[in-house]
Each structure stands twice: as C-alpha cells, then as structure tokens.
Amino acid sequence: MSFTEAQLSRYSRHILLPEVGGKGQKKLARARVLIVGAGGLGSPAAFYLAASGVGTLGMMDADCVDWSNLHRQVIHQTPDVGYAKVRSAQEKIALLNPDVQVIPYFENFSEENAEKILREFDIVLDGTDNFSAKFLINDAAYFSNKPLIHAGILRYHGQILTILPGKTACYRCIFPALPTGFVPSCQEAGVMGPLAGVIGTLQATEAMKLILGVGTPLTNALLQYDAFEGQFRKIRISRHAHCPLCGPSPSIVGLEAEEMPVCEIASPLQEGVSKR
C-alpha cells in the first residue's frame, strides 16, 4: 500500500520515529483492533487509535449515551444522549480520521458471539465495567489466541495489564474466579473523569506497541495509577501454576459466561460500559 500526500502529512510525526517509519505506519493501517465498551476507557482508546491510523476498529457496546456518561466518555457529546454509543463513536471517528473503518456492534460481548467476532480482529481491548464481562473477555481471548489489553478504573484508581495468551499471566492468574460479596461499581462509588483518559490512552499505547512490535509491553506486570496521590506502581506478576484457565491442569476448557447480581458487578478498578 502507498500513502497519499495528505496521509503522509497526517502521520508525519509517527513516520519520523525510527521505530515506526513508513513500514510501521503501514502496519497500523492494516491492523484490526476490537474495543469492547465504548465508554470511559473505550472513548480515549478509540480516539487515539483512530488518530494514529489504525485501519479498522471494532466498537462493541449495547448501551446508549446517558447524561452521567458525559464527564468521562469523551467520544460522546451532549446531543448524543439517548443515541447508541457505537454509532456515536463511529460518527466521531469518521470526522477525526476518514481513513479508519469502524465496525459497530450494538450488542454485548457474549459466549455466543465471542468466537465469531474475535476471529476478525488482531487485538482486543477490554473497556467494560463488570467482572462477568472481564472474565468472559479474558477467557475468549485465550481460546481465540488474541492479545488482550485489560484495564479498569474506579474512584481515583486505575489499572492496566497486557496479556499474551499462553505466554504471559492472564486475568485469572490474578483473580481466579468471580468475587463474592458486595464490591461497588462506578455507578455506586463514582470515578474521576480524567482518570478514564489516562488509562484508556495507555490501552491505546499498548495496542500500538503490539502492532508495531516495539518497546516493552505491560505483560506480567499490573500497572496501577493512583490519581489522588499522583503515583504509578508496577506490580510484577507471573503465570499462576494453578490458574484455572492457562495453568497446566485447567478446569476451564470452554467458553462459558458467569453471572453475578447487578449490585455486585465491579472489580476494585472497573469502568467502561455504563449501566442505567
């Protein structure tokens, strides 16, 4: 493929980077990234991936824009209230970069559609806000052998982890199973708006590093950000010998959704698809 003069100008600051150059920009143009959740995390991630020239973005979300979304879900605007998030995101990305194809999925990620949809993409970004979805996405990415970039936010705290299935620690290596007891969600505990931008942008950065094959991905390391104290902390982790998914004797051998009561949906750091 070759770039037009307008495209060369658009991506010139990328192309100047020795680790990217023209070849790297072409890799980005050919890449296909699925973003599950067009909310707080998916908004900045999608914006920066589109601006950077990632050729195809899948946007998956069964929700519509709500007033309570607007303080952090920056891809949506006031006139979008009541409109499907994936359509709102598609329209904003078209205005930002017409080079990018957006495939909207106005549906939830499920065990029924996971394999078919993941087959079409190279990398998955998890921007959801509940444990059930996060475990399902983690398991589906593992069985489909797709790199996964997990992230979550709550109150003033965020976290991110990059997962290479079968090679690095997965989400279940840290959290083997759904939690019990009450854990508040963003809807119940609140979240600082700009925090979504920090963590969502880190997700986009991780995706681009994987596409380009440069830098050190956040694998086997959980990066946590405390916005209140202005501190980052990297916690080293490793594949768990007894992981029920990627361990040597797995108990999870097929994709199956696990449900929790709505009032208990959330991890200590979760955000993405709003619930109303």
Protein Blocks (a to p, Z undefined) as FASTA:
>chain_A
ZZdfklmmmmmmmmmpmklommlmmmmmmpccddehjafkmmmmmmmmmmnopabacddd
fbdcdfklmmmmmmbcfklgopafklmmmmmmmmmmmmbccddddddddfklmmmmmmmp
mbdcdfbfbfklmmmmmmmmmmnopacdddddehjaccdddddehkaccfklmmmbaced
jdddfklnopafklmmmmmmmmmmmmmmmmnopajddehiacdddfknopacdddddddf
klcklmmbdfbfbdcdddddfklgccfbdchjdcZZ
